[in-house]
Amino acid sequence: MSAQIVFLSLFLGIVAGRNPISLQVSGPVKTIRMYVGDREAAVLTQPPWRATIDLGTELTPRALSAVGFDAKGVEIARATQVLNLPRPEAEFDIVVDQGRVTLPWRHLMGLKPTGASVTFDGKPVAVDENLRGKLPRLAMDTPHVIAAEMHFQDGFVARRERVLQTEMSDSVGTELTPVIVRETAAQHPASWDGCLVAANGKAVRTAAVEDPRALLIVVREPNPRDSESLMNISKTDLARPMGRVLALDKGTVLRMMWPMAESYGHDNETKSLLFPTSQDYDAVQYGFLRFLHLNGPAANDNEALRFADAVAVAGIRAVTGAQRRAVVLLLSRKADTSIHSPQTVRRYLAALGVPLFIWSASATVPQSGAAWGEVADVSSLPKLDEALQRVRRTLAEQRIAWVDVDPLTALRLRADPKCGIETIAGVP
């Protein structure tokens, strides 16, 4: 009988601290060792396969692994999920036990599935309202492929495949991973292969280096009338023809994020921290100064604002998709009630390869600015334009390389200087 371990606790957003972890286990598994990165975090020897694991205070991307051993201490099953990296807004797994298939699922906002379909070696398998179905008789001397598709209330569609065989089962299929790099020279090699190297010194296959769209996310308190970041920029400035003042390059998209936390989840164990955002705006057609004056969600004067946490979420949103990226925080004199410290969040964005810019519209920097480090003075229109052009140049230097490694390995790659690029992310 094959062994299988499946995470019932899936983390689709940022996560740190102590968290309960639940597993579903089948087959002759006697012991499960759980690891956070290379650190052993728990040892489980019997059902229920649950543990509360301390993930620490840092948000650095790392793997959470559950490794199953038989009675002789031989590894027979393994499950891994990567923490604090972009994940689909909904995921599910395929659990096979005693001739039945179950589809445990997780949606970032706790939305429920509206339906699911399963095939076994290409033939349909009926599933009930609990997303469970009975499989045909398994001939374990040959591999079998189970494929499933799940639809959610918001229209999101998730897909997954699993191959069953006599040893261990796992998902099939590989994809290229986008990794952010900075262009350091105008001349590039005829082939990108060998330009990016893994931590073990081995060159990785690089399919292409591209110049895609850029996304700039600005974190700002909800009401622009009360915003410290806008108090010195008058409405007359907003109406003036600006020419190249406050300009960004073509292909740049603007998105506002407001630090009003919203917690979602479909169970009592795992919750997702989200923040409201604006729609995306074309930076050239809409204009940056006009964008800064967007009205946010209604908020009362006593509402708790979580600026640092919002910047962390903005960071993971900025790396969702193959795009150039940067985040700007407009400082406020209002209290920051975040769980994570500014220093932790700054290290997190550096690990992801997301440049972070801190702005203050007051010549006297708000007290909260000291914890963030370098702060740019944007208290006048020329100073705001100067700060924005630093962001523009940063985005203009970025490129996306497509590499044949997993997302966590991609964050540890280093570039050969002879290729005219350098890596930006910094996971140790």
N, C-alpha and C positions, 0 to 999 in steps of 0.2 A: 504493500500500500504506500503510495507516495505521500510525502509530508508537505504541509503548506502552512505558512504564517501570513496573516493579513492584518494590517493596522486598521482597527475600527476607529481610532482617533487620528483624524487627518488634519493637518495644520496648513491651511491655504493662505494665511496672512502672516504677519510678523508674530514671533512668539519668543518668550524668555521666561525665566523664573520657574516655579514648581508647577508641573502640569500632570494630570492623570493620563495614563496611557492604557488603552485596552487593545487586546489582540484576540483574533480568532485563530485557533490552531487545530489542525487535523493531522492524522498520521501518528507514527510512533515517536513523537517528540517527548522527551523526558525533562529536558532543561532548556531554558531560554536565557541567553545573556544579552542584555541591552546595552548599546553603546551610544554615547553622544560624541561624535567624532571618533577619536581613538580612546576615549575614556569610558571604562565600564561603569554604567550607572545603576544597574540592577540585575539581579539573578532571580529567575522565576523557576519553580520546580513542580508546580501543580496548578490546575485550574482553581479559580478563575484567573486567566492570564492577564493580570492587571498590576500596575505599579504607578507610583507617583514619582516622577523624575525631575530633578533640579537641572534645568537647562542653563542656569547661570544668568547674569545680568546683561551680558553682551548679546548683540544681535547678529554677530558674524555668521554668515551662511555655513552650515555644516550638516553632516548626515546623522540621522537618527536611525539606528539599525537594531533589528531583533534577529538573533542567530539561534537556530534550534539544533539541539544535539540529541542523539539517540542514547540508549542505555550504556553504550560503549564509549560515549564521548565523541562520536563522529558527527561532524556537521552534516545535517540532512535537509535543512531549510533555512531560508534567509529572506527577510523583507527590509527594505530601506526606503525612507522618504527624506528628502532634502529640506531643511528648515530655512526660512527667511530668504527664499528665492521665489521668483514669480511662478505661480501655479495657475492652472485653469480655474475659473470661478466655480466650477463644479467638477467633482471627481467621483468615481466609484471603483470598486474592486470586484473581482470574480472569485468567489469562495466555493470550492468543491469539497463536499464531505458526505460520505456514505450515499453516493449516487445522486445527490441533490446539488443544485447550484443556487447560490444566494448572491445578491448584489448590494452590499453595504455601500452607502453613498454619503456625500458631504457637499453642501452648497455654501458658498461664502456668506450668503445672506439668509441661509436657513430655508430657502424655497424648496418645495417638495417636487419630486418627479411626477410628471403627468403620464409617463408610460415608458416601457422598456421592451426591447426585443433581444433575443438570444439565439444564436445558431451554434450547433455542434457539428464540426466537420462540414459546414455549409448547409446543414439541415435545421429548420426552425425547431426551437424548444419553447413550449408554452410556459409562461410565468404568471403567477397569481398577483393579487393586489399587494402582497408583501414582497414582491420581487424575488420570488422563489420558484424553482421549477425542478422537475425530475429529468435526469439525464438518461440517455440510452445506456445499455450495458457497456462498461468500459473494457476494452482489450488493452491492458497496460503494457503489452509487449511492443506496441506501436504508439507513436505520438498522436495526440488529438488536439485540435485547435477549437477553443471556445471563443466566439466573438460576441460582443454585446454593444448595444447602443441605448442611451438613456436620454430622454427629453425632460426638461424642467419647465417650471411655470413661466420663467422669463424668456423662454425660447431657446435657451442654451442647450446644445446637444453635446454629450460626452460619449466617447467611444473607447473601447478597450479590447485587447485580445490577450488570451493566455494559452500557452501550450502546455499540455499535460503529458508527462512521460514518467518513466520508472524511477528516476532519481529525484530531481527537484523540478518544480514548475515555476515559470516566470513569464513576464510579458515578452512579446516578440516585437521586433521592429526597432530601428534606430533612426535618429534624425541629426542633422547638423545643428550646432549650437552657435548663436550669434554672440560675439565678444567685442567689447568696445576697445578701440585703439586710437592713438593720437598720431596724426601725420606729422613727421619731423623733416621730411625732404620731399621735393617735387618729383624726383626721379625714383622709380620703383623697379624691382626685378621683373623679368618676363614671366616668372612663375612665383606664386606666393608659398609654395611648398618649402618647408624648412625655415620659414621666417618666424614661426611661433614654436616655442619649445616648452614642454611640460617640466614639472619640477624634477623629474628623474633624468632630465637632459635629453629626452627623446623628442625629436621633431614630430609635430602633429600635422595631419593633412589639412591644408587650408584651401577650401574650394574657391573662395573669392573674397575680395575686399571692396565694399560698396560705400556709397555716399547717399544714404537714405534721408528721409525727412528728420527734422529735429523737433523734440518736444521740450518746452520750457514750462515747468509747473511752478506757480507762485503760491506760497502759503501766506494768507493775509486774514486778519480778523474780519468778521462778517460785514460790518457796516462801514462803508468808505467814509462817511461823514465823521465817524468817531475815530477813524484809523490814524494812528500816529504817522504812518508811512505816507499819508496823503495830505497832511494838514498844511504843508507849505507849497503845494502845487495847486494853483487856483483854477477855477473853471474857465477863466479867460485863456489860460495856457491850453486847455483842452480844445478850445474852439479855434486856435490859431493854426494856420497852415505850417506844418512842422518840417516839410522837406525830409532831409535825412536825419533830422533830430529824432531821437527815440525810435530809430529804425532797426529792424532785424532782417536777416536775409530771407529771400524767397525759399519756401519749403520749411519754414518754421511754424510750428503750431503752439498756441498758448492755451493753458488750462489753469484755472484758479482752484485752489483747495482751501476750505475753511476749517479751522481747528475745533470743530464741534463734534465730539466723538459720538458714534453710533455703534452699538454692539449688537451683533447678530449671531444666531446659532440655532441648531435644531435639537440640541440636547443640553444636558446640564454640565457636560464636561468640556466641550470645546466651543469657544466663542471667537468671533472675528471682529476686529476693531476696524471700522471704516470711517471715512470723513466725507462730507458732501463736496461735490466738485461742480464746476461749471461745465458747459459744453466746450468743445474745442473750437478755437478761433484761429483763422489764418492771420499771422502776425503782420503781413504786409497790407492786406485788405482792411482789417479791423483797426489796426494801430495799437501800439503798446500803451500809450497814455490813456486812451479810451478804455482799454482793457483793465487798467489799474482801478478805474472807477466803477467796475461792476458791482452791483448790489448783491450781497450774499443772502443766505437764509435768514429769516427773522430770528433775532436773538435778544433776550433781555439783558439788562446791565449786570445781573448776578449770575449769568450762565457761565459755567466752568469752561475754560478754553485750554486746549492741550496742544500747544504749538510744537513742542519737540516731537511728540507722538505723531502729529500730522506730517512733519517733515520726514519721519521714518517711513510712513506709509507712502508719501509722495515719492520717496526714493525707490521703493519696490514697484510703484506704478510706472515710474520713468523707465525702468529696465524691462517692463513687460512689453515684449515686441522688439523687433530689430530696428532700433532707432537711435539717433544721437540724442543726448539728454543733458539736462541741468535742472537744478531746483534753486529757487530764491525764497528766502524767508524775510518778510517785512516785519521788523521788530515792533512790538507793542509795549505800552506801559501797563497793560493789564496782566494779571497774574497768570503764570503758566502752571497748570495742574497736571502736567504730564507724568506718566509712570517712568518713562525713560529720560535720562539726563541728556542735556545738549552734547556733552562729550561722547556719550555712548552713541548717540544718533549720528554725530559727525563721523565717528569711526566706521559706523555701519555704511553710510553712503560712500565713504572712501573705499571700503571693501567691495562694494557693488560697482565702483567705477562711475559714480554720479557726482559731478562737480556741484558743490554747495556754495551759494553766495548769501551773505547776511547783509541786509541793508537797514539803515536807520535814516528816517526823514528829519531827525532832530540833530542839530550840531552837538547837543548833549545826549550821548547815547543812553537809551534806557538801561536800567540796572540789569535787565535780563541779558543784555548784549555781552557782558563780560564773560559769561559761561560759554559763549559760542566762539570766542577768539576774534579773528579779524572781522571788522565791521566796516562797510563802505558807507560814507556820508552821501545821502541822496536828498539833502535838504533844499536843493534848488534844482531848477530844470537842467542847467548845464552839468551839475554833478550827477543827476539821475541819468542823463544821457551818457556820461563818461562810464558810469558803472554798468549800464546796459551794453555798451560796446565791448566791455571786457567779457560779458556773457556771450555776446555775438561771436567774438574771436574764438572763445573756447569751443563753442558749438561748431564753428567753421573748420576747426582742426580735427574734429572727430571723424572716425570711420568705423564701419562694422565689418569685422572679419568672420567668415563662416568656417567653423572648425569641426573636425570629426572627433570630438570628445564630449563627455557629459558636462552639464552646466557647472558643477562644482569644480571639476578639473579646469574648465575654461577660465575660471577666476584666478587660477594660479599660473597661467601661462606667462611667459616672458618672450619678448621679441628680440630678434637679431637686429642690432642698430644699422647694419648694412642695408636692410630692407626699407629704411625710411619711415618706420613706424615704431611706436612704443606702446606697451600696455598701460592701462589706467587703473584697472581694478587691483586690489591688494589684499587678497585673503592669504593669511600665513599658512 
